[in-house]
Amino acid sequence: MSKNIGPAAPARHQATRPAWRCRACAAPWPCQPARLRLRREYAHDHPGLAAYLCVLMHDAIADALRRGSGDIDPAEYFAWFGRLDPAWPARDG
């Protein structure tokens, strides 16, 4: 007999590897909800967010090279970060 343990927890907007797609919505990662979460988490640590995204971009490039997928550009997954304006913690756009 199986136990009912309640509803499943909602999936977090995290990357799945090696495809670098969002586990919750399947959009290229970081999806919009993940970007907003990262902006909130690193609201007072812009250099920390830059370092974190650099490490993830390195991993995405390594995954793309291992898979031999020339149809994706891992740098595009993280290009949004470079387009943030000076008011970036205060804006959700």
Contacts in CASP RR format, 6 or more apart in sequence:
PFRMAT RR
TARGET T0000
AUTHOR 0000-0000-0000
METHOD contacts of the structure
MODEL  1
MSKNIGPAAPARHQATRPAWRCRACAAPWPCQPARLRLRREYAHDHPGLA
AYLCVLMHDAIADALRRGSGDIDPAEYFAWFGRLDPAWPARDG
10 24 0 8 1.000
11 23 0 8 1.000
11 24 0 8 1.000
12 23 0 8 1.000
12 24 0 8 1.000
13 22 0 8 1.000
13 23 0 8 1.000
13 24 0 8 1.000
13 25 0 8 1.000
13 29 0 8 1.000
13 30 0 8 1.000
13 31 0 8 1.000
13 33 0 8 1.000
13 34 0 8 1.000
13 37 0 8 1.000
14 22 0 8 1.000
14 23 0 8 1.000
14 24 0 8 1.000
14 29 0 8 1.000
14 34 0 8 1.000
15 21 0 8 1.000
15 22 0 8 1.000
15 23 0 8 1.000
15 29 0 8 1.000
15 30 0 8 1.000
15 34 0 8 1.000
15 56 0 8 1.000
16 22 0 8 1.000
16 23 0 8 1.000
16 29 0 8 1.000
17 59 0 8 1.000
17 63 0 8 1.000
18 63 0 8 1.000
18 64 0 8 1.000
18 66 0 8 1.000
18 67 0 8 1.000
20 28 0 8 1.000
20 29 0 8 1.000
20 60 0 8 1.000
20 63 0 8 1.000
20 72 0 8 1.000
20 74 0 8 1.000
20 77 0 8 1.000
21 27 0 8 1.000
21 28 0 8 1.000
21 29 0 8 1.000
22 28 0 8 1.000
22 29 0 8 1.000
22 30 0 8 1.000
22 31 0 8 1.000
22 33 0 8 1.000
22 34 0 8 1.000
24 31 0 8 1.000
24 33 0 8 1.000
25 31 0 8 1.000
25 33 0 8 1.000
28 76 0 8 1.000
28 77 0 8 1.000
29 77 0 8 1.000
30 38 0 8 1.000
30 77 0 8 1.000
30 78 0 8 1.000
30 80 0 8 1.000
35 80 0 8 1.000
36 92 0 8 1.000
38 49 0 8 1.000
38 52 0 8 1.000
38 53 0 8 1.000
39 49 0 8 1.000
39 84 0 8 1.000
39 88 0 8 1.000
39 89 0 8 1.000
39 92 0 8 1.000
41 49 0 8 1.000
42 48 0 8 1.000
42 49 0 8 1.000
42 52 0 8 1.000
43 89 0 8 1.000
44 89 0 8 1.000
46 88 0 8 1.000
49 81 0 8 1.000
50 81 0 8 1.000
53 78 0 8 1.000
53 81 0 8 1.000
56 77 0 8 1.000
56 78 0 8 1.000
57 74 0 8 1.000
57 75 0 8 1.000
57 77 0 8 1.000
57 78 0 8 1.000
60 74 0 8 1.000
60 77 0 8 1.000
60 78 0 8 1.000
61 74 0 8 1.000
61 75 0 8 1.000
63 74 0 8 1.000
64 70 0 8 1.000
64 72 0 8 1.000
64 74 0 8 1.000
85 91 0 8 1.000
END
